[in-house]
Amino acid sequence: MPTVNRPSRSAEATFRSSARLKELMAAHFTGVDRAAREKSAPVAWCTSVGPVELLRALGYQVFFPENHGALLGASRVAGEVMGRAHALGYSPDICSYLTSDIGAYLARKSPLTRYGLSGAPRPDLLLYSTNQCREVRDWFEFYGREWNLPVVGVTSFRDLGEVEDSHVEAITRQLEGLIPALEAVAGRRLDAPALEQAVERSRTCSDLWRDCLNSSASRPAPLSFFDATIQMGPAVVLRGTAEACDYYRLLKAELSERVTAGAGAPHRERFRLYWDGMPIWGRLRDLSTLFASLGTSVVASTYCNSWVFDALDPRDPLRSMARASLELFIARAEGPKQRYLERMAHEFSVDGLVFHDARTCPNNSNVRFGLAQRLRRASHVPVLVLDGDLNDLRCFSDEQARTNIEAFVEQLEGAVPATAGGGHG
């Protein structure tokens, strides 16, 4: 589920803050790599929405393999290396982040070389949460066997309707059970004030990132989905740090300026769309440019909101971490998902919804059990389904996608009274 750091070279917006973003991401990668090489701090791998606050509080440097997976997709290295993992018995039908990352390790090939790294930094411990999918555990256990390292984690509930206190209590107990293993590798005891501080910073980062995303409720939207997949980097890899909070204060101020100036991303906003599902990393620029050429802004997404954690509370760190992990959209049942999407469609005044049916990511594809059709009937908002994948571009047809997107926008032209200033109310 994580993001990739590279400059936006499409028809989308450009941001002054992007220079700072590049500095932060480079410092993140080189810092983890230095700690791994020099043994100056313990290093952990963590799933993107896993319990990173425990690691921050114990002084770990943290690497996020899903972020590496996104980099592999965006740089299109994924297609060159996935076959190495398939040859080991990892099916082409499972998460292409997993097969891309393991394939890159086996091929000794990584886009992290642009930061001076030879590949993903070697950890001392791997920490997962299956609140997203089972693949993350299988992914981490590959490296646990390969390097003879401890692999620990949380086995989460999935397909939840209401999040009950009993669910929260069960995950809290698992988080508590992780602490001795994390302390043993770190060589220190968990300090309660340090954990509270990490949770407080995660919550602040979450609130600021939500404010940035919510700026696109304005017309025209100052931040598109395609821009947000780049700008979300610190929310993923620096959650729990002061640096992430500082960055989103900077970005929020710039977005406020853009709203006041009426600067949209893209510049011409005839229609407004919502994107559900994973990005198609190897086609971000192409899709961004196509939508912009059609005067259509993808103003919000389920994906980018996955790093908004309203439940986090430093006064009750472990229980709030448990609740936040269970309230994730991806961990919920169809009913809560539909209500969430209806609310988002209303709050962002969208003219249509785009569902990406990612071949290797069924957990983050929401069109396989009739949700898109139910949503269309309930909200009367047109729906487009795009077939593709997060990393495996063999599952994506450029020609078919272009044809379907152009036809969808043409459908909107016949149904929505678009204006030069934005979509309908």
Secondary structure by P-SEA (a helix, b strand, c coil): cccccccccccbbbbcaaaaaaaaaaaaaaaaaaaaaaccbbbbbbcccccaaaaaaaccccccaaaaaaaaaaaccccccaaaaaaacccccccaaaaaaaaaaaacccccccccccccccccbbbbbccccaaaaaaaaaaaaacbbbbbbcccccccccccaaaaaaaaaaaaaaaaaaaaaacccccaaaaaaaaaaaaaaaaaaaaaaaccccccccccaaaaaaaccccccccccaaaaaaaaaaaaaaaaaaaacccccccccbbbbbccccccccaaaaaaaaaaacccccccccccccccccccccccaaaaaaaaaaccccccaaaaaaaaaaaaaaacccbbbbbbccccccccccccaaaaaaaaaccbbbbbbbbcccccccccaaaaaaaaaaaaaaaaaccccccccccc
